[in-house]
Amino acid sequence: MMSVFDSMDEELKNTDVLNLVIVGFLKWGRFDDALKLLDEMLEPDSCYPPNTNTAGIVFSSILKKNWSGRRVTDEEICNLVTSFSEHGVSPKSFGFWFTQIIKRFCRNREFDKAWVVLHEGIKSGSDVEVASCNALLTGLAHSHDFARMNLLMKEMKENGIKPNIVTYGITINQLSKLRRVDEALEVLEQMRGGEVGVEPDVVIYNTVINGLCKVGRQDEGLKLMEKMRLEKKCQPNMITYNCLIDGFCKAGEIDKGNELFEHMSKEGVEINVVTLNTLVDGMCKHGRVSSAMELFNNIREKGVKGNAVTYTVLITAFCNVNNIDRAMKLFDEMQENGCSSDAVVYYSLISGLCQAGRMDDATFVVSRMKEAGFCLDVVSYNILIGGFCRKNKLDKAAEMLKDMETAGVKPDRVTYNTLLSFFCSNGDFKHAHKVMKKMIGDGLTPNVVTYGAMIQAYCTSNNIDAAMKIYTDMSSSSKVPPNTVIYNMLIDSLCKNDGLEVALTLMDDMKEKAVRPNSNTYNALFKGLRQRKMLEKALEFMDQMTEQACNPDYVTMEILTEWLSEVGEIEKLRKFVQGYQVSASTM
């Protein structure tokens, strides 16, 4: 192609002919050849300098979606824009492609390059279109660069580039997303007052209303909708109502959401599945599951069908209130209606069925879940293993554990603690210790739940020495400090088995380690002290309860009422209840 050009008569050679050569190179995807020729045209002393057609040919080829040549980098495009500008080819002459260049840079998060290119256009003195500025504003908004957004808006005004509805929409949308709602309202008021020469449309109003609802200012959003009604061109639509209903439902004002829903129906505003889902979700989250189901049935009669989100919310809600039969019925209905279930539905059903002890149904749902292409996560495996353990079906729990490992899901602390608790509750300490050993071997440090299960099991079987050994290990070699629950188990068991002195030393340990006793701790001690007739020590602990603002419960009152009545010290109980000191050491 170049050889043909070189053999041409000098009088016939010109920029337009070279443009045709470039067209040929680009048509065949030979960008490097085209670039080489362009470099020659862009030389300071070139006989054939580029013109506006050259720029249009190059950019229209390399920016189109079906460009077949090698990938042209953003750096190369930026350099081309600069080079064309230096040869007097204004970016304005790129036409539609000027805006596309800026959009491309912003898409690739090359905001500095987009800024440079736009300002090449402004500096050239050509009339830059507002669409190009909007493209850069959108990119800057995504990067939260408000400083440059404000600067660009100022430069647009200085250079006579008049912002349009899209310009203000970008600004208001970003302010609302960043919860800078007062600033968004300020821009809206400027538009409403005619200060900027652009009237707000329904999209602008909806953006601000949504922003207000997102920050819990739904009442202001409602007032703004009333102002909106005064605009003949801006009547509230489905999106307006959906934003407000969502805002009121999230704030727990379900009745207000219902009221807006009824207004929609009266005004003939279309109701869609988003409206339905918003109300159903709000009702379910605030315990009004029956109302949500009633609404679902009513809206279905009006021709609005629920989708996967609707069913997921309802199924999860019914599982949470232990109405598993209703949840299963909705699951079947969901499948019949062709709504594709997501993993959340299966997880909710598996959890609900396991809590209800319906392990056969849970296993069935697991099989359906796998058929649908979903995998169980570690939480679901743990729920299933726990369910089988509660049903005393260790073989099934073992199957789940094997399935878990086959699926590449690593057991976590909850998995091991569930199995360890099962063996402990059945007095099988041999297997419990094996589980703990395997847990440590897998790099998981036993936690307070692990030790608590072991201590509880030893205390239940009256093996206090073994329980105290684990407590000693926790306090010395382990990095897991005992908590109030651990101390309560040990103190209760010691007091029941004539180990009051050791129990009292544990109380000292609690004080030293800043572990706060609760009413259960003191109740166990009061029972042990009563058996040993150690009234003065009990009175000291009563004072300690008062000092620590540990309120007595009904068990405390029952123990002390019987004991103090028996020894003629009921007046001290009255003072204790009133918050006064009662022991001899404090009187």
C-alpha angles and dihedrals in degrees: 000000000000090000089059090050092048092052093052122107110267091237091060095049116099144135094275091057091049088050088059090052089052090049089055094049093048093045088060093044093250097142096156091056090047090048092051090054091045090053089057091048090049094054112119093242097038116147090209108044118184121263135197091279090057092056092045092050094049099045096040088056103043096040099049118104096240095051105149101194130088119299111278111217125231088241091057092049091049091050091049092053091051093046093049090049091052089055092052096259100136119217085233087072090061086073115184091003093063090067091043091056091054091046091051093052091048091048088054091045090245092139095155091057091047089051092050094048094049091049091049085061094047093046092051088066093237123134105265112206120239089236090068091051091047090053091055093043089055091052093047090048091055089053091046090237097154093160092064092038090058091044091051092049088052092048091049089057093046092050096045095250102147115217115231134202090280091055093055091041091058092050096046093044093053094045090051093048090052090049092245088135098153090059090048089051090050092055090046092052090051088054093046091048093054093242095130101036093241122101119217117249130207091272091057092049092047092050092054093043090051090049091052092050092049091059094046096260096119092138089062088047089055091051090050090054088056090053088048090058089062089063108086092207096045114062118165113263137190093285091052092054094042091055092050095044089051091049094051093043092051088051090054093250094129095157090057089050090052091049091055089047090055090049089055091055094046093049093047094243110158116256117213137182090271089061090049095047093047093055095040092050092048093049094047094048090054096048098260096122096144091052090050091053091048091051091048091054093047094049091047088059088058090057100260108129123205120241135207091286092054093051093043092054093047095044091049091048094051090047090052091055091045094247092136095158091060091045091052091047090054090047091055090046090050091055092047092052091053095245108151110231119226126215092264092066092053093045091051093049094046091050093047094047092048092049088052091049093242095137096159090057090045090053090050091053090049090055091049089048092054091047088055090056099254127129129217115247126216092266092056092046089051091050091050094046089049091049093052091046091053088052089050090241100138092163091060092045088052090051090054091049090052091047089050093055092045089054090053094246109142117222113244133201091280091056093052094040090052092053093041091051090051093053092043093051088053093048092245098140093162093064092037090060090046090055091050090049091050090047092054090044089057090056096256116132114220111248134205090280091056094050091041092057091052094046092046091051094049091046091050090052090047092243093137094162092060091046091051090048090057089047090052090049089052092050095046118023099018124076090215111100117212115252133209093275092055092048091047092054092050097042092048093049093045093049091051092050101047093264097124095133092056089045089055091052088053088055088055089050090052091053092047093049094043093241107154117228118223133203091279090058092052094043091057090048094047090054092050093045092049091054088053093041091235096153097158091055089049090052090052090054090048088057089047090054089052093049092050093045089238104159117218115241127212091275091054091050093047093052095044096042092055095043100042092044089052093054096039097249100116090128088066090055089053091052091046091054089049090053100254127138113258110177122100091241091063100041 
